[in-house]
Structures are given as C-alpha cells and as structure tokens.
C-alpha cells in the first residue's frame, strides 16, 4: 500500500436532513485529505439532497472528493452494496448519516495502521453511543482494549463495531458484498464471513473512532434484541458455519456497555482528553 492511499467512506442516507450535516462535516474536518466520501441516498423527500449539493464545493476546497447518487434502493444493505461498487478507494469504511467521526485524526490513525503493517487487511476500533439530541450524554461504550484475538469469539456474541470496521476493497472483491437476504444482520454476517470464514488479518486501534447517536430497531432495547435481532444474528453466524451456542451473551454485553457509560457520565469523564 502506498504512502497515501485513497480512503472511501460510505454513507447511506434517507431523509437525513436532521443530522447529515454533522456526518459530512466530520469527514471534511479530517486532517487526512485523500478521502472519497461516497453518499448513497435513497431518493430522499426532505432536504437531504440539497444539503449534499451545498457541501460539494467544500470537499474540493478541503482537497477531498465526494461521489454521491440519489435514487430508489431495495433497503439499506442494497444501498451499502451500491456504495462499495462506487468506491474507488483502497480502504473502505462506513459512516451512518446520523453519526460522525470521533475527532479530526480518525482516518489518519486508520491509514497509519494499514501502512505500518502491510499484512493486515482490516482494522477496527472503539465506538461511543450518545443520546440523539444530547451528545454529551453517553449511553453505551463499545471499548476493546486488548489486541485482536477474535477467532471463534463470534459464537460468544462478540464482534467488532461495524462502523469502526475498515477493510481493503479487495476483501469485498474476493469474499463478496452484503447479503441482502438479511434485514438487520447483514453487517454481522459480512464481518463473520471475512473474519471467521476467510480469516482476514486484522488489527485493533485502541481509540474511539465513531460517535453514534443511539436509536434504530435493532439496538434500542433488550426486548427488541430478543424479538428481532437474535434470530437474524443466529442465522447470520450459522450461515458461516459458526454455531452461536452462547449468542445469548450479547445482551449481557449490552448491559455492561450501558453500565460503563453511566460511570463515565457520573464522573464527567471527558472522552476526548
């Protein structure tokens, strides 16, 4: 990999006018400049497309690229697959249209990790969840301080936070895109496929990479986890010959992350210090 590889950050949006400005600005603020922001909009009926258009010139002024489309899609994972197809970067990651990169050096850290270890095919880091309208109120922390030793851990309900998961594009080209037969667990399935089935070489960055506004049907309650997420997660793992006997531990991890967040909030810990 050369000294300044192109990084494609893929954002899927639909009627995202409320928060997409924060998403876009966090990309523009990156100190690393060789970035392509691929935005796949699902033919929004609100002001999302106009917002994207207004930012086009700012990408050029920041020595970054934007590549966007707005058209009907067949769901979020179909849109993500469009994004991977459009991406020209050597490294690919995802950023939701209501989330944002943690600080200005996130992509620099990711690129440095790939350059310093040419054998790795992907990286992951830590993730913070906050209230939608109060970014100072942390609701969960997905924080992993140990070096990456994930093989066979998917069966215990553990996996990298997808929004911190950056891989080389040729991994998608070799091992396939998102499986659109899943409604909410295709991100889990593709990570299980890459990591467990094909055993790509990974590295962990011990930093927060993304801030995620909490919400969504798959992660907003333990009840919804058992009702909606658990069956799909089970099938996503089983389809990759992973037998998730201990997948019930996933909601326990969710509770642990919430307790940790309460401790951070109680002591007023500044995560960016």
KOLKELUM-232207 format. One line per 3 residues: number of its first residue (from 1); for each residue x, y, z of C-alpha. Coordinates in steps of 0.001 Angstrom, whole numbers. Last residue first. Example, Ala and Ser with C-alpha at 12.3 -4.5 7.8 and 13.67 -1.06 7.14 Angstrom:
REM KOLKELUM-232207
2) 13670 -1060 7140  12300 -4500 7800
***
This chain:
REM KOLKELUM-232207
273) -8914 14117 26708  -11541 13266 24111  -13551 11010 26408
270) -14003 13730 29008  -15034 11908 32160  -17917 13598 33982
267) -17692 11165 36887  -21347 10173 36612  -21305 10207 32805
264) -18330 7837 32583  -19863 5540 35183  -23192 5565 33357
261) -21377 4660 30123  -19779 1641 31812  -23195 483 32975
258) -24548 782 29422  -21654 -1197 27977  -22197 -3956 30566
255) -25913 -4127 29704  -25066 -4550 26005  -22538 -7242 26872
252) -25321 -9101 28673  -27479 -8607 25576  -24812 -10416 23515
249) -24396 -13315 25958  -27435 -15038 24424  -25138 -15755 21479
246) -23572 -18530 23528  -24320 -21523 21306  -23572 -19467 18232
243) -22526 -22278 15851  -20337 -20588 13267  -20526 -22345 9902
240) -20820 -19044 8046  -24595 -19354 7557  -24795 -20148 11282
237) -23482 -16701 12117  -26063 -14801 10088  -28792 -17228 11184
234) -28154 -16538 14874  -27928 -12800 14246  -31235 -12904 12405
231) -32984 -14772 15228  -31402 -12519 17924  -32045 -9135 16316
228) -35831 -9029 16194  -37572 -10223 19354  -34563 -10889 21574
225) -32829 -7630 20655  -36113 -5760 20628  -36623 -6607 24284
222) -33035 -5627 25151  -33744 -2189 23736  -32660 325 21109
219) -30278 -1887 19186  -32030 -3472 16211  -34875 -1008 15741
216) -32724 2066 15491  -31608 4618 18034  -28476 5831 19745
213) -26490 8545 18028  -23159 7013 17114  -19804 8642 17772
210) -17022 6972 15794  -13299 6207 16089  -12597 5892 19796
207) -9022 4692 20143  -7170 1461 20851  -6742 659 17131
204) -7120 -3096 16652  -5537 -5031 13789  -6952 -7626 11445
201) -5733 -10384 9124  -8569 -11923 7138  -9708 -15303 8406
198) -11860 -16336 5445  -14673 -17938 7453  -14151 -16271 10811
195) -13072 -12736 9951  -14486 -12011 6492  -17628 -14125 6807
192) -18291 -13105 10401  -17854 -9460 9394  -20240 -9964 6456
189) -22849 -11672 8621  -22775 -9033 11361  -23297 -6272 8773
186) -26047 -8337 7133  -27912 -8536 10457  -30814 -6100 10011
183) -32966 -7288 7093  -30876 -10244 5925  -31449 -11580 2373
180) -29362 -8605 1247  -26079 -10431 1885  -23525 -7617 1942
177) -20661 -7917 -584  -18370 -10781 -1528  -15190 -12552 -479
174) -12597 -11583 -3076  -13929 -8216 -4241  -15002 -7245 -742
171) -11518 -8071 586  -10068 -6248 -2431  -11507 -3059 -1019
168) -9186 -3133 1973  -11061 -3153 5248  -12341 -614 7782
165) -14548 -1707 10719  -15265 1178 13100  -18888 1478 11944
162) -19298 -2294 12236  -18465 -2420 15933  -16240 -5508 16100
159) -17911 -8796 17076  -18877 -10609 20262  -21917 -12882 20749
156) -19996 -15838 22176  -20137 -17662 18819  -18419 -14625 17306
153) -15438 -15376 19513  -14116 -18189 17294  -11257 -16049 16024
150) -11379 -12673 17689  -7892 -12186 19041  -7355 -8519 18255
147) -5210 -6854 20890  -6988 -5979 24102  -8545 -2629 24923
144) -11999 -3103 23457  -14498 -315 24080  -18080 -368 22862
141) -19412 2397 25100  -23106 2947 25707  -25462 5810 26631
138) -23115 8793 26675  -24884 12085 27400  -22661 14850 25997
135) -24116 14333 22524  -27548 15364 23756  -30102 15295 20960
132) -29773 11703 19796  -28424 10402 23100  -24935 9014 22751
129) -23220 5800 21679  -19413 5638 21607  -17383 3244 19461
126) -13984 1590 19694  -11613 429 16972  -11418 -1905 13986
123) -8843 -2739 11334  -8678 -4659 8071  -6456 -6484 5612
120) -3291 -6526 7672  -49 -7622 6035  1178 -4107 5225
117) 1587 -3264 8886  2728 327 9321  797 1455 6241
114) -2504 -101 7350  -2255 1302 10880  -1184 4687 9543
111) -4288 4787 7336  -6600 4135 10279  -4889 6698 12506
108) -5047 9333 9760  -8745 8484 9247  -9564 9197 12887
105) -7421 12330 13187  -10090 15035 13186  -12144 13547 16028
102) -14858 10994 16761  -16152 10557 13223  -19872 11220 12921
99) -23283 9602 13167  -26712 10467 11747  -25959 9587 8112
96) -24165 6391 9102  -20426 6082 8473  -18982 3087 6633
93) -15426 2035 5803  -13393 1179 2711  -9633 1199 2063
90) -8068 1080 -1418  -10538 3733 -2503  -12581 3859 -5698
87) -15972 3304 -4078  -18936 3039 -6446  -19347 -727 -6041
84) -18915 -462 -2261  -21564 2275 -2166  -24003 273 -4251
81) -23517 -2603 -1820  -24355 -257 1042  -27564 776 -761
78) -28591 -2876 -1148  -27785 -3261 2546  -30018 -328 3471
75) -33054 -1413 1509  -34047 -2014 -2092  -32944 1335 -3483
72) -34544 4367 -5084  -32154 7008 -6355  -29824 9718 -5109
69) -26163 9428 -6033  -22971 10765 -4498  -19228 10890 -5065
66) -17395 13470 -2975  -13649 14063 -3034  -11270 15737 -587
63) -8723 18510 -1071  -10573 20615 1533  -11712 23222 -1017
60) -12890 20418 -3284  -14957 18922 -467  -16347 22362 346
57) -17623 22762 -3219  -19908 19736 -2852  -21328 20810 520
54) -24375 22658 -827  -25240 19674 -3024  -25318 17337 -24
51) -27652 19698 1835  -29951 19909 -1185  -30040 16115 -1322
48) -31053 15839 2339  -33823 18463 2247  -36748 16044 2541
45) -38108 13521 14  -34964 11395 -27  -34254 9302 -3119
42) -32375 6572 -1226  -29134 8490 -909  -25799 6770 -1427
39) -23038 9109 -274  -19456 8156 -1160  -16973 10404 627
36) -13571 9988 -1038  -10656 10797 1213  -7047 11650 398
33) -7024 14585 2824  -6040 13229 6230  -6592 16058 8702
30) -10277 15128 8816  -12626 18087 9171  -14426 17374 5883
27) -15399 13923 7121  -16746 15264 10421  -18567 17979 8481
24) -20410 15414 6369  -21708 13464 9355  -22613 16601 11312
21) -24538 17952 8289  -26277 14571 7981  -28129 15084 11264
18) -31621 16475 10666  -31651 16303 6864  -31432 12505 6864
15) -34491 11677 4764  -32655 8591 3526  -28898 8227 3710
12) -26169 5633 3214  -22686 6956 3945  -19589 5259 2530
9) -16117 6470 3500  -13625 5653 745  -9967 6004 1727
6) -7430 6723 -1031  -3953 5532 -97  -1228 7995 941
3) 2068 6206 1494  1395 3404 -962  0 0 0
***
